[in-house]
Amino acid sequence: MKKKLALLAVAAGIAASIVLAPAFAQRQYDEVRQLWQDLESHRRPPDNTEFIFARVRYRTLASSRGYRRVLEGWAHDYPVAEEHILQVASEATGINLNKMSYVIVPLDSDEIFHYPFLYFSEVGEMYLTDREAANLREYFNRGGFAMIDDFDSQYSLDWFLAQMKQVFPERDFPELKLADPIFHTYYEIPTLDIQPPYAAADGGDPKFYGYYDDRGRLLMIINHNNDLGDFWEWIDQPRYPLQPSTEGLRFGINYLLFSLTH
């Protein structure tokens, strides 16, 4: 109960800034501007933190063909989603971090090995290079953990599985159950029958899939037909109902702590 009240209190505190918050369109403009500033400056996270949220920049199918968009799927909800989930995690759990404890890491860089938690967005757009596949394989072999978010439709799931066959050809995505430990790391998740922020492209329900090593260790949590990062980003706005928004924060905090303790 105390943890529940603490989470609600933090979420309410963020939401209290609603009067001063920019309009949706203005925020999205500000996020794109911040993204390009951070990419140009190679933004670094603060030194005095014991956890860093590492968002992965990967090659997309469009970029492999020479096209460049203002905002690719790997960057969706950046950086406000990071700042909100990290602020809540800091105040609700006592982990030594702050809302600026995040970084963007290229998947083909050795920098990914510095971080136990990787966040992937919109993997239905992913088009792995050989170097990226090899890096991700080594990352998992060294004990890293990844969260997959913000993608929907059976087509996107099948595409992502095909990409991951380049990493470990023999591994699949078994569906997770409520009894799996990741849903009880810090908060007790009562059900996996949850409300997503918006409907999936093909009308599918949210599902949770895992990706395991040969010893049965969970390497990756796959949030399909869901977008927890969108809940995190807009927790300070009346865009989504409060109950599924705060539940999205609970899932996120469980994932962060799972990466630190398993």
Protein Blocks (a to p, Z undefined) as FASTA:
>chain_A
ZZmmmmmmmmmmmmmmmmmpccfklmmmmmmmmmmmmmmnopacdfbbcbdcdddddddf
klmnopacfbdfklgoiaklmmmmmmmmmmmnopacdfklccdddfkbcklmmpcbdcde
hkllgccdfklmmmmmmmmmnopacddehiedjklmmmmmmmmmmmmmmbccddddfklm
klmmmpccfbfcdcdfbdcfkopacdddddddfkopafbdcdehiafklmmmmmmbckbc
fklmmmmmmmmmmmmmmmmmZZ
